[in-house]
Amino acid sequence: QVQLVESGGGLVQAGGSLSISCAASGNLFSSTMAWFRQAPGKEREFVACITSSGSGTNYAGSVKGRFAISRDNAKRTVHLQMNSMKVDDTAVYYCAAQPTVYDEIFSRPRDYGYWGPGTHITVSS
């Protein structure tokens, strides 16, 4: 059984930084991990993902250069460092995981089988 729990959300001013984490229980050693977000009234959208080895990453165009995803397989955690935050980054952020055989990149919500409950982030102007 795999469980994901996000932490670190909250309120941040535009232009500021915030880091959120995802703690995983169960065996996620060989899983692509990702962050998605969903703003009120909008569909869930891809933010970033990282391959099981950590050697590959992919970012949505809207966050590229501002956000950085990383993972620590020994600690079973995935992190998202968010810099130069914008009001449009306001959303519920979800951690997702999908077991893989090889290092693979997935960017669609339906590609992921495991999800955390989400953490709220509000960016104020």
C-alpha positions as CSV (number, residue, x, y, z in Angstrom):
1,Q,0.0,0.0,0.0
2,V,1.4,3.4,-1.1
3,Q,0.4,6.6,0.7
4,L,1.5,10.1,-0.1
5,V,1.2,13.1,2.2
6,E,2.1,16.6,1.2
7,S,3.3,19.3,3.6
8,G,4.6,22.8,3.6
9,G,1.7,24.7,2.0
10,G,0.6,28.1,3.1
11,L,0.5,31.8,2.3
12,V,3.3,33.5,0.5
13,Q,3.6,36.9,-1.1
14,A,4.1,37.3,-4.9
15,G,7.8,37.2,-5.7
16,G,8.5,35.0,-2.7
17,S,9.6,31.4,-2.3
18,L,8.1,28.3,-0.8
19,S,9.1,24.7,-0.5
20,I,6.6,21.8,-0.3
21,S,7.4,18.2,0.4
22,C,5.7,14.8,-0.2
23,A,6.4,11.9,2.2
24,A,5.8,8.5,0.8
25,S,5.1,5.3,2.6
26,G,5.5,2.0,0.9
27,N,7.9,1.0,-1.8
28,L,8.2,3.9,-4.2
29,F,11.9,3.3,-5.0
30,S,11.0,2.7,-8.7
31,S,8.4,5.3,-9.3
32,T,8.1,8.5,-11.3
33,M,7.0,11.2,-8.9
34,A,5.2,14.4,-9.8
35,W,3.5,17.5,-8.6
36,F,0.2,18.7,-10.0
37,R,-2.0,21.6,-9.0
38,Q,-5.6,22.6,-9.3
39,A,-6.9,26.1,-9.0
40,P,-10.5,26.8,-8.1
41,G,-12.7,26.2,-11.2
42,K,-9.9,24.8,-13.2
43,E,-8.7,21.4,-14.2
44,R,-5.8,19.7,-12.5
45,E,-2.6,20.6,-14.3
46,F,0.9,19.2,-14.5
47,V,3.6,21.1,-12.7
48,A,6.7,18.9,-12.6
49,C,7.9,15.3,-12.5
50,I,11.1,13.5,-11.7
51,T,12.1,10.0,-12.8
52,S,12.7,7.2,-10.3
53,S,16.5,7.6,-10.5
54,G,16.2,11.4,-10.2
55,S,18.2,11.8,-13.4
56,G,15.3,13.1,-15.4
57,T,12.9,16.0,-14.8
58,N,10.2,17.8,-16.7
59,Y,8.4,21.0,-16.0
60,A,5.3,22.8,-17.2
61,G,6.2,25.9,-19.2
62,S,4.5,28.1,-16.7
63,V,6.9,27.1,-13.9
64,K,10.1,26.3,-15.8
65,G,13.0,28.3,-14.4
66,R,11.1,29.1,-11.3
67,F,10.3,25.7,-9.7
68,A,12.7,22.8,-9.0
69,I,11.7,19.3,-8.2
70,S,14.0,16.9,-6.4
71,R,13.8,13.6,-4.6
72,D,15.5,11.7,-1.8
73,N,14.9,8.0,-2.3
74,A,16.5,7.1,1.0
75,K,14.1,9.4,2.9
76,R,11.2,8.6,0.5
77,T,10.5,12.3,0.0
78,V,10.0,14.5,-3.0
79,H,10.3,18.3,-2.8
80,L,9.2,21.2,-4.9
81,Q,11.1,24.4,-4.5
82,M,9.1,27.3,-5.8
83,N,10.7,30.7,-6.4
84,S,9.5,34.0,-7.9
85,M,6.0,32.9,-7.1
86,K,3.0,34.5,-8.9
87,V,-0.6,35.0,-7.9
88,D,-1.4,32.5,-10.7
89,D,0.5,29.8,-8.7
90,T,-2.3,29.8,-6.2
91,A,-3.8,26.3,-6.1
92,V,-4.0,23.0,-4.3
93,Y,-0.8,21.2,-5.0
94,Y,-0.9,17.4,-5.2
95,C,1.9,14.8,-5.1
96,A,1.5,11.9,-7.4
97,A,3.4,8.6,-8.0
98,Q,3.5,6.0,-10.6
99,P,5.6,2.8,-10.4
100,T,7.8,2.3,-13.4
101,V,10.2,-0.2,-14.8
102,Y,12.5,2.3,-16.5
103,D,13.1,6.0,-16.0
104,E,10.0,7.5,-17.5
105,I,8.4,10.9,-17.8
106,F,4.7,11.3,-17.4
107,S,2.8,14.6,-17.5
108,R,-0.9,13.6,-17.5
109,P,-3.0,13.1,-14.4
110,R,-4.2,9.7,-15.7
111,D,-0.7,8.4,-15.9
112,Y,-0.4,8.4,-12.1
113,G,-2.0,5.8,-9.9
114,Y,-1.2,7.2,-6.5
115,W,-2.2,10.7,-5.1
116,G,-1.8,12.6,-1.9
117,P,-4.7,14.6,-0.4
118,G,-3.1,18.0,-1.5
119,T,-1.7,21.1,0.2
120,H,-3.1,24.6,-0.3
121,I,-0.8,27.4,-1.5
122,T,-2.0,31.0,-1.7
123,V,0.1,33.6,-3.3
124,S,-1.0,37.1,-2.4
125,S,-0.3,40.2,-4.5
